[in-house]
Amino acid sequence: MPLYEALKQVDALELDLVEVAPDAQPPVCRMMDYGKFRYEQKKKAHGPKKHSVVEIKEVKMGSRTDPHDVVHKVRNIRQFIEKGQRVKVSVFFRGREITHPELGRQMLRGVVDQIQDIAKVDIEPRLEGRNMAMLLTPK
């Protein structure tokens, strides 16, 4: 249709005339709400928001954590494992404590002994900087 008719029709409908294919003969235009179109394109480019569910819980302990406190930490680990979540257990070392990594390994072994009925060790204890960490998964 001629340009003046298209413009008249667009004004009556309160829309915008957008040129879709300028190289075509004759050029192709579309009647649309351009503001709404831009909003949808921006939203589509940004992508849908994903609500990430935390699958890995972390329980931290110091290398000199009292055994009574470790019992409470193990209770929390049990709750997480029973919910089907994976748990990262880490022991951190302060100052010169890093010279005795066997203390952290011993503490992690004690945790494993207490929860071996419901969980298994997925990643063995390993030293990562000043932390020793292992990953537990439900059986």
C-alpha positions as a Markdown table, in Angstrom:
| # | Residue | x | y | z |
|---|---|---|---|---|
| 1 | Met | 0.0 | 0.0 | 0.0 |
| 2 | Pro | 1.2 | 3.5 | -0.5 |
| 3 | Leu | 3.2 | 5.2 | 2.3 |
| 4 | Tyr | 0.5 | 7.9 | 3.0 |
| 5 | Glu | -2.2 | 5.3 | 3.5 |
| 6 | Ala | 0.0 | 3.2 | 5.8 |
| 7 | Leu | 0.8 | 6.4 | 7.9 |
| 8 | Lys | -2.9 | 7.3 | 8.1 |
| 9 | Gln | -3.8 | 3.8 | 9.3 |
| 10 | Val | -0.9 | 3.8 | 11.9 |
| 11 | Asp | -2.1 | 7.1 | 13.3 |
| 12 | Ala | -5.6 | 5.9 | 13.6 |
| 13 | Leu | -4.5 | 2.8 | 15.5 |
| 14 | Glu | -1.9 | 4.8 | 17.6 |
| 15 | Leu | 0.9 | 2.5 | 16.5 |
| 16 | Asp | 4.3 | 2.9 | 14.9 |
| 17 | Leu | 5.4 | 2.1 | 11.3 |
| 18 | Val | 8.6 | 0.2 | 11.4 |
| 19 | Glu | 10.7 | -0.6 | 8.4 |
| 20 | Val | 11.5 | -4.3 | 8.5 |
| 21 | Ala | 13.3 | -5.0 | 5.2 |
| 22 | Pro | 14.7 | -1.8 | 3.7 |
| 23 | Asp | 16.5 | -3.6 | 0.9 |
| 24 | Ala | 13.4 | -5.3 | -0.5 |
| 25 | Gln | 11.6 | -3.8 | -3.5 |
| 26 | Pro | 9.3 | -2.2 | -2.4 |
| 27 | Pro | 10.5 | -1.8 | 1.3 |
| 28 | Val | 8.6 | -3.9 | 3.8 |
| 29 | Cys | 7.1 | -2.1 | 6.9 |
| 30 | Arg | 5.2 | -3.4 | 9.9 |
| 31 | Met | 2.7 | -1.7 | 12.1 |
| 32 | Met | 3.6 | -2.2 | 15.8 |
| 33 | Asp | 4.0 | -0.6 | 19.1 |
| 34 | Tyr | 7.7 | 0.1 | 18.9 |
| 35 | Gly | 8.2 | 0.8 | 22.6 |
| 36 | Lys | 6.7 | -2.6 | 23.5 |
| 37 | Phe | 8.8 | -4.3 | 20.9 |
| 38 | Arg | 12.0 | -2.8 | 22.3 |
| 39 | Tyr | 11.0 | -3.7 | 25.8 |
| 40 | Glu | 10.4 | -7.4 | 24.8 |
| 41 | Gln | 13.7 | -7.5 | 22.9 |
| 42 | Lys | 15.6 | -6.2 | 25.9 |
| 43 | Lys | 13.9 | -8.7 | 28.2 |
| 44 | Lys | 14.6 | -11.5 | 25.8 |
| 45 | Ala | 18.2 | -10.5 | 25.4 |
| 46 | His | 18.6 | -10.3 | 29.2 |
| 47 | Gly | 17.3 | -13.8 | 29.6 |
| 48 | Pro | 15.0 | -15.3 | 32.1 |
| 49 | Lys | 16.0 | -14.9 | 35.8 |
| 50 | Lys | 17.0 | -18.2 | 37.2 |
| 51 | His | 16.3 | -18.8 | 40.8 |
| 52 | Ser | 19.3 | -20.9 | 41.8 |
| 53 | Val | 18.8 | -23.5 | 44.4 |
| 54 | Val | 21.8 | -23.9 | 46.7 |
| 55 | Glu | 22.7 | -27.5 | 46.3 |
| 56 | Ile | 26.0 | -27.4 | 48.2 |
| 57 | Lys | 26.0 | -26.3 | 51.8 |
| 58 | Glu | 29.2 | -25.5 | 53.6 |
| 59 | Val | 30.1 | -26.2 | 57.2 |
| 60 | Lys | 33.3 | -24.5 | 58.4 |
| 61 | Met | 35.4 | -25.4 | 61.5 |
| 62 | Gly | 38.7 | -24.2 | 62.9 |
| 63 | Ser | 41.5 | -26.7 | 63.4 |
| 64 | Arg | 41.2 | -26.2 | 67.1 |
| 65 | Thr | 37.4 | -26.5 | 67.3 |
| 66 | Asp | 36.3 | -28.2 | 70.5 |
| 67 | Pro | 34.9 | -31.7 | 70.1 |
| 68 | His | 31.6 | -30.6 | 71.7 |
| 69 | Asp | 31.2 | -28.0 | 69.0 |
| 70 | Val | 32.0 | -30.5 | 66.3 |
| 71 | Val | 29.0 | -32.6 | 67.5 |
| 72 | His | 26.8 | -29.6 | 66.8 |
| 73 | Lys | 28.3 | -29.2 | 63.4 |
| 74 | Val | 27.8 | -32.9 | 62.6 |
| 75 | Arg | 24.1 | -32.5 | 63.6 |
| 76 | Asn | 23.8 | -29.7 | 61.0 |
| 77 | Ile | 25.6 | -31.8 | 58.4 |
| 78 | Arg | 23.1 | -34.7 | 59.1 |
| 79 | Gln | 20.1 | -32.3 | 58.6 |
| 80 | Phe | 21.5 | -31.1 | 55.2 |
| 81 | Ile | 22.3 | -34.7 | 54.1 |
| 82 | Glu | 18.8 | -35.9 | 55.1 |
| 83 | Lys | 17.3 | -33.1 | 52.9 |
| 84 | Gly | 19.4 | -34.5 | 50.0 |
| 85 | Gln | 21.9 | -31.7 | 49.8 |
| 86 | Arg | 25.6 | -32.1 | 49.3 |
| 87 | Val | 27.8 | -30.7 | 52.1 |
| 88 | Lys | 31.3 | -29.2 | 51.9 |
| 89 | Val | 33.0 | -29.6 | 55.2 |
| 90 | Ser | 36.1 | -27.4 | 55.6 |
| 91 | Val | 38.6 | -26.9 | 58.3 |
| 92 | Phe | 40.5 | -23.6 | 58.3 |
| 93 | Phe | 44.0 | -23.0 | 59.7 |
| 94 | Arg | 45.2 | -19.8 | 61.3 |
| 95 | Gly | 48.8 | -18.6 | 61.6 |
| 96 | Arg | 51.2 | -21.5 | 62.2 |
| 97 | Glu | 48.4 | -24.1 | 62.5 |
| 98 | Ile | 49.0 | -24.8 | 58.8 |
| 99 | Thr | 52.2 | -26.7 | 59.7 |
| 100 | His | 50.0 | -29.4 | 61.3 |
| 101 | Pro | 47.5 | -30.4 | 58.5 |
| 102 | Glu | 47.1 | -33.8 | 60.2 |
| 103 | Leu | 44.9 | -32.2 | 62.8 |
| 104 | Gly | 42.4 | -31.0 | 60.2 |
| 105 | Arg | 42.5 | -34.4 | 58.4 |
| 106 | Gln | 41.9 | -36.1 | 61.8 |
| 107 | Met | 38.9 | -33.8 | 62.5 |
| 108 | Leu | 37.4 | -34.5 | 59.0 |
| 109 | Arg | 37.9 | -38.3 | 59.6 |
| 110 | Gly | 36.0 | -38.0 | 62.8 |
| 111 | Val | 33.1 | -36.2 | 61.0 |
| 112 | Val | 33.0 | -39.0 | 58.4 |
| 113 | Asp | 32.9 | -41.7 | 61.1 |
| 114 | Gln | 29.9 | -40.0 | 62.7 |
| 115 | Ile | 27.9 | -39.7 | 59.4 |
| 116 | Gln | 29.0 | -42.6 | 57.4 |
| 117 | Asp | 25.6 | -44.3 | 57.8 |
| 118 | Ile | 23.8 | -41.7 | 55.7 |
| 119 | Ala | 26.6 | -40.0 | 53.6 |
| 120 | Lys | 29.6 | -40.9 | 51.6 |
| 121 | Val | 32.8 | -38.9 | 50.8 |
| 122 | Asp | 32.6 | -37.6 | 47.3 |
| 123 | Ile | 35.8 | -35.7 | 47.3 |
| 124 | Glu | 38.5 | -36.8 | 49.7 |
| 125 | Pro | 40.0 | -34.2 | 52.1 |
| 126 | Arg | 42.5 | -32.0 | 50.4 |
| 127 | Leu | 44.4 | -28.9 | 51.3 |
| 128 | Glu | 43.3 | -25.7 | 49.4 |
| 129 | Gly | 45.4 | -22.8 | 50.6 |
| 130 | Arg | 44.7 | -22.4 | 54.3 |
| 131 | Asn | 41.6 | -24.7 | 54.2 |
| 132 | Met | 41.3 | -28.4 | 54.1 |
| 133 | Ala | 38.0 | -29.4 | 52.5 |
| 134 | Met | 36.0 | -32.5 | 51.6 |
| 135 | Leu | 32.6 | -33.0 | 49.9 |
| 136 | Leu | 29.9 | -35.3 | 51.3 |
| 137 | Thr | 26.9 | -36.6 | 49.3 |
| 138 | Pro | 23.9 | -38.6 | 50.5 |
| 139 | Lys | 24.0 | -42.3 | 50.0 |
